[in-house]
Amino acid sequence: MEQPALSVLINNYNYARFVGRAIDSVLSQDARNVEIIVVDDGSTDQSRSVLESNDSRVKVIFQENQGQAAAINAAVKLSSGDILCFLDADDWWAPGKLSATAAAFHSDPQASLVYHRLQPTQTDGSPAFKPIPRTLCSGNLSPRLARSAGWWPFPMTSAIAVRRSAWDAAGDIPEQFRLSADAWLTGIYPFLGGVVALSDPLGFYRIHNNNWYRPVDDAAMLRRRMAHWQATVEATNRFLSAHDLAGRLRLTDHYPYRVASARLQGADTRTRFRLAVEGLFFAGEPNLLRRTRDALRTACDLPRLGEDVGLSEAAE
């Protein structure tokens, strides 16, 4: 049977030095029925000249700066594929990514989202640490997300593909997700259908100062993360309510949020012990060994501000 048509949607903002590699990694794929749409979100660097000189198979749209969600929404509106594959302009894909994604959707008609691991790299493209996410989750994830306030070892944007019918059911990504559209995709789509995880690292995730990974999480970054998690829980609950879907998320079930709060406020021995026990039963991490490791770390040495926590799970 014919594989489903694929739409590759690349969002770009001031990544003139990277976007060419992202596009080339798509053009070199062996999958059939592929369209490529790049939305430049008001770049002020040399992105326009790079994109205008690109392959004629690539459709390029320029818009005023509105954020990642608006760029992706614009790309989807112009697309026609059955499967929507997202790629950040500073990342790139391995050969075979699209054919593997198409095969996964084809084999599971109930899947709303397919993802794979990404190999983190330094800015120059050299490997940084082990592929992420370390733990993979497949099947019906909605009960797990309902117990974890929506947190799970979720993939980054460039690893995600969704079925168009699921996109049509979910609607556009709310424009509050200016920088982290993956939080919407990974938070909402598990409530709309099954999830399929591919174990191979079929893409490369570039780490630099314009994304969430940091060598050090200071107080300002922790507060940003907490505000983001809270806003995501609220957005998810609005979606569940508007679509008459069962269950509501509670921020008190969000273990990373509670640990971050303890780091900011300071944690005595009793608080550390309580958080460690909660961590042992946290629904968001399916892997018992990693759950136990995190709980012991919380009990013995809750990280202090200035220590490396942003990369801890990925680097081990």
matplotlib code that plots the C-alpha trace (Angstrom):
import matplotlib.pyplot as plt

x = [0.0, 1.1, 2.8, 1.0, 2.0, 4.5, 4.7, 8.0, 7.5, 10.6, 10.4, 13.3, 14.3, 17.8, 19.4, 20.9, 24.1, 22.1, 19.0, 20.7, 21.8, 18.3, 16.9, 19.6, 18.9, 15.3, 16.1, 18.4, 15.7, 14.5, 10.8, 8.3, 5.4, 7.2, 6.6, 8.9, 7.7, 9.9, 8.4, 10.9, 9.6, 10.9, 14.6, 17.0, 20.1, 20.9, 18.2, 16.2, 19.1, 19.9, 16.3, 15.7, 18.7, 17.5, 16.2, 13.0, 11.4, 11.3, 8.4, 9.5, 7.2, 8.3, 6.3, 6.7, 8.1, 5.3, 7.1, 7.5, 3.9, 2.7, 5.4, 4.4, 0.7, 1.4, 3.3, 0.5, -2.1, 0.0, 0.6, -1.3, 0.3, -1.4, 1.6, 3.1, 6.8, 8.4, 12.0, 13.6, 16.0, 19.0, 18.6, 18.8, 17.7, 19.5, 18.9, 15.8, 14.0, 11.0, 10.6, 10.7, 8.1, 5.8, 6.1, 5.2, 2.1, 1.1, 1.5, -0.6, -3.7, -4.6, -1.4, -1.7, 2.1, 5.3, 8.7, 12.3, 15.4, 17.7, 21.4, 22.4, 25.3, 27.5, 27.1, 29.7, 27.7, 30.0, 28.2, 27.5, 26.1, 23.7, 20.6, 17.5, 15.0, 16.6, 13.2, 10.8, 7.0, 4.5, 0.8, -2.0, -0.1, -3.2, -3.6, 0.1, -0.1, -3.2, -1.2, 1.9, 0.4, 1.4, 5.1, 6.8, 10.2, 8.9, 10.8, 11.9, 10.2, 12.5, 11.7, 7.9, 5.4, 1.6, -1.3, -3.2, -6.5, -5.2, -4.0, -7.4, -8.9, -6.5, -6.4, -3.6, -0.9, -1.8, 0.5, 1.6, 4.0, 6.4, 9.5, 8.4, 5.7, 6.8, 5.2, 1.8, 2.4, 3.6, 1.1, -2.1, -1.7, -1.4, -5.0, -6.1, -4.6, -1.7, 2.0, 4.7, 8.4, 11.2, 14.4, 16.9, 18.3, 17.0, 17.9, 20.4, 19.6, 22.0, 22.6, 23.4, 22.3, 19.0, 17.2, 16.3, 19.4, 22.0, 25.3, 23.9, 20.3, 20.2, 17.3, 16.0, 16.0, 14.3, 11.5, 11.2, 10.8, 8.2, 6.2, 6.3, 5.2, 2.3, 1.1, 1.3, -0.9, -3.4, -3.4, -3.9, -6.8, -8.5, -8.1, -9.4, -12.4, -13.2, -13.1, -15.1, -12.2, -12.0, -9.5, -7.7, -4.1, -3.0, 0.2, 0.8, 1.4, 4.2, 7.3, 9.9, 7.9, 7.9, 11.7, 12.4, 10.3, 12.2, 15.5, 14.4, 13.0, 15.5, 14.8, 15.3, 15.9, 12.1, 11.3, 14.0, 12.8, 9.2, 10.2, 12.3, 9.4, 7.1, 9.8, 9.8, 6.1, 6.2, 4.1, 5.9, 9.1, 8.3, 11.8, 12.2, 15.9, 15.9, 13.0, 15.0, 18.1, 16.3, 14.6, 17.9, 19.5, 16.7, 17.0, 20.8, 21.7, 18.9, 20.8, 21.6, 21.3, 24.3, 24.7, 24.2, 20.7, 19.6, 21.7, 21.7, 19.2, 20.4, 24.1, 24.0]
y = [0.0, 3.6, 5.2, 8.4, 11.7, 13.6, 17.3, 18.5, 21.8, 23.8, 26.8, 29.3, 32.4, 33.8, 30.4, 31.3, 29.4, 26.2, 26.1, 24.9, 21.7, 21.2, 21.5, 19.3, 16.5, 16.5, 16.6, 13.6, 11.4, 8.3, 8.7, 9.4, 11.9, 14.6, 18.3, 20.8, 24.1, 26.6, 29.5, 32.2, 34.0, 37.5, 36.7, 39.7, 37.8, 36.4, 33.8, 35.4, 35.2, 31.7, 30.5, 32.3, 30.6, 27.2, 24.2, 24.8, 21.8, 23.9, 26.3, 29.3, 31.7, 34.9, 36.4, 39.0, 37.6, 35.9, 33.0, 29.3, 28.3, 30.9, 29.7, 26.1, 27.0, 28.9, 26.0, 23.5, 25.7, 25.6, 21.9, 19.0, 15.8, 13.1, 13.2, 16.4, 16.2, 19.1, 20.3, 23.2, 25.0, 24.5, 20.7, 18.1, 14.5, 11.3, 9.4, 7.1, 9.3, 10.0, 6.4, 5.1, 7.6, 6.8, 3.1, 3.6, 5.5, 3.0, 0.1, 1.8, 3.5, 4.6, 6.5, 10.3, 10.9, 9.2, 10.2, 9.0, 9.9, 12.8, 12.8, 16.0, 17.9, 20.9, 23.9, 22.6, 19.4, 17.1, 14.7, 16.0, 13.1, 10.1, 10.3, 11.7, 11.0, 8.0, 6.4, 5.7, 5.6, 4.0, 3.2, 4.9, 7.5, 9.5, 7.7, 8.3, 12.0, 12.5, 11.2, 13.2, 16.6, 16.0, 15.4, 12.4, 11.8, 13.7, 14.3, 17.6, 19.3, 17.9, 14.3, 14.7, 13.8, 13.9, 12.6, 15.4, 14.1, 14.6, 18.1, 18.9, 17.7, 19.6, 22.8, 25.3, 25.5, 28.3, 31.2, 31.3, 28.6, 31.0, 29.0, 25.5, 24.2, 20.7, 21.1, 21.4, 18.6, 16.1, 17.3, 17.2, 14.5, 11.6, 12.4, 12.1, 8.7, 6.3, 7.2, 5.3, 5.6, 4.7, 3.7, 4.9, 8.5, 9.6, 13.3, 15.6, 18.3, 21.2, 22.6, 26.3, 29.4, 29.9, 26.9, 25.3, 23.3, 25.1, 24.0, 25.6, 26.2, 29.4, 30.9, 32.8, 29.6, 27.6, 30.2, 30.2, 26.4, 26.5, 29.2, 27.2, 24.0, 25.9, 27.5, 24.2, 22.5, 25.3, 25.1, 21.3, 21.6, 24.2, 21.8, 18.8, 20.8, 22.3, 18.9, 17.1, 14.8, 13.1, 14.0, 17.2, 17.8, 19.0, 20.9, 19.2, 16.0, 17.6, 16.2, 18.3, 21.4, 20.5, 19.8, 23.1, 24.9, 23.2, 24.3, 27.9, 27.9, 25.7, 22.1, 20.7, 17.0, 16.3, 18.0, 16.1, 12.8, 13.5, 14.5, 11.4, 9.1, 11.0, 10.5, 6.8, 6.7, 9.5, 8.4, 10.6, 8.4, 4.8, 3.6, 2.3, 2.6, 6.2, 7.0, 5.5, 7.3, 10.6, 9.9, 9.1, 12.2, 14.3, 12.6, 12.8, 15.9, 18.0, 20.1, 23.6, 26.6, 26.8, 23.0, 21.3, 19.9, 20.9, 18.2, 15.7, 13.2, 13.3, 13.1, 9.9]
z = [0.0, -0.7, 2.3, 3.6, 2.3, 4.5, 5.2, 6.7, 8.5, 9.4, 11.6, 11.4, 13.4, 13.0, 12.1, 8.8, 9.7, 10.5, 8.3, 5.2, 6.9, 8.2, 4.7, 3.1, 5.7, 4.4, 0.7, 1.2, 2.7, 0.8, 1.5, -1.2, -1.2, 0.8, 0.8, 2.5, 4.0, 5.8, 7.7, 8.6, 11.7, 11.1, 11.1, 11.2, 10.1, 6.7, 6.7, 3.8, 1.4, 2.5, 2.1, -1.2, -2.8, -1.7, -3.7, -5.7, -4.0, -0.8, -0.2, 1.9, 3.7, 5.4, 8.2, 11.0, 14.2, 16.2, 17.9, 17.2, 17.6, 15.1, 12.6, 12.9, 12.6, 9.4, 8.0, 8.8, 7.1, 3.8, 4.0, 2.6, 4.0, 6.0, 8.5, 9.8, 10.7, 12.6, 12.4, 14.2, 11.8, 14.1, 14.1, 11.4, 10.6, 10.0, 6.7, 6.9, 9.5, 7.3, 6.0, 9.5, 10.7, 7.8, 8.5, 12.1, 11.4, 8.7, 11.1, 13.9, 12.5, 16.0, 16.6, 16.9, 17.5, 16.5, 17.9, 18.1, 20.1, 19.2, 19.4, 21.3, 19.7, 20.4, 18.3, 15.8, 15.4, 17.5, 19.9, 23.4, 25.4, 25.0, 22.9, 24.5, 25.9, 27.7, 28.6, 25.8, 26.2, 23.8, 23.7, 25.6, 27.7, 28.8, 32.2, 33.0, 32.0, 34.1, 37.2, 36.5, 35.6, 32.0, 32.6, 30.9, 29.2, 26.1, 22.9, 21.4, 18.5, 15.8, 16.9, 16.7, 13.9, 14.3, 12.2, 10.5, 11.7, 15.3, 14.4, 13.1, 16.3, 18.5, 16.5, 16.2, 18.8, 21.2, 20.5, 24.2, 23.2, 21.5, 22.4, 23.3, 21.0, 21.8, 25.2, 23.5, 21.0, 23.7, 26.3, 24.1, 21.5, 23.9, 24.9, 21.3, 20.4, 20.8, 20.9, 19.1, 20.2, 17.8, 19.7, 17.1, 17.3, 13.9, 14.4, 15.9, 18.6, 18.7, 22.1, 22.4, 24.4, 22.6, 24.0, 27.3, 28.0, 30.2, 31.8, 35.0, 36.2, 38.2, 40.1, 37.0, 34.9, 37.5, 37.8, 34.0, 34.0, 36.8, 35.1, 31.8, 33.6, 35.3, 32.1, 30.3, 32.9, 32.7, 28.8, 28.9, 31.3, 29.1, 26.2, 28.1, 29.3, 25.9, 24.2, 27.0, 27.7, 31.1, 33.7, 34.8, 35.7, 39.1, 39.5, 42.9, 40.9, 38.9, 40.6, 38.7, 39.7, 43.3, 43.3, 41.6, 44.2, 47.0, 45.4, 45.3, 48.8, 50.5, 51.7, 55.2, 55.8, 56.3, 53.0, 51.2, 52.6, 51.6, 48.1, 47.8, 48.7, 46.2, 43.6, 44.0, 42.9, 40.3, 37.3, 34.9, 34.9, 33.9, 34.4, 37.9, 38.1, 37.0, 39.3, 42.2, 41.2, 41.2, 44.5, 46.2, 44.8, 46.2, 49.6, 49.9, 48.1, 46.7, 44.1, 45.2, 42.9, 40.5, 40.2, 36.9, 36.8, 33.3, 31.7, 34.5, 33.2, 29.7, 30.5, 32.6]

ax = plt.figure().add_subplot(projection="3d")
ax.plot(x, y, z, "-o")
ax.set_aspect("equal")
plt.show()
